[in-house]
Amino acid sequence: MGYLINGDATGLTEQDVNEVDNLLREQSVELVCPPSADEDCQPYFSSVPWIGLPTEVVDCTVVYRIT
């Protein structure tokens, strides 16, 4: 989330960053927004998250560019 929202790649490998960047480019993602403070943003387990291996996830808003 830190990288998607703030560009903070702390703890990520160069390969991780490249995979995320490629996915965002392929999907024409313009912006990833975290849940607002008034939303219940409790993480939950997903066996098929949008990026990576099964893990806990938090829903967020993704803005796509339509070409």
Secondary structure by P-SEA (a helix, b strand, c coil): cccccccccccccaaaaaaaaaaaaaacccccccccccccbbbbbbcccccccccbbbbbbbbbbcc
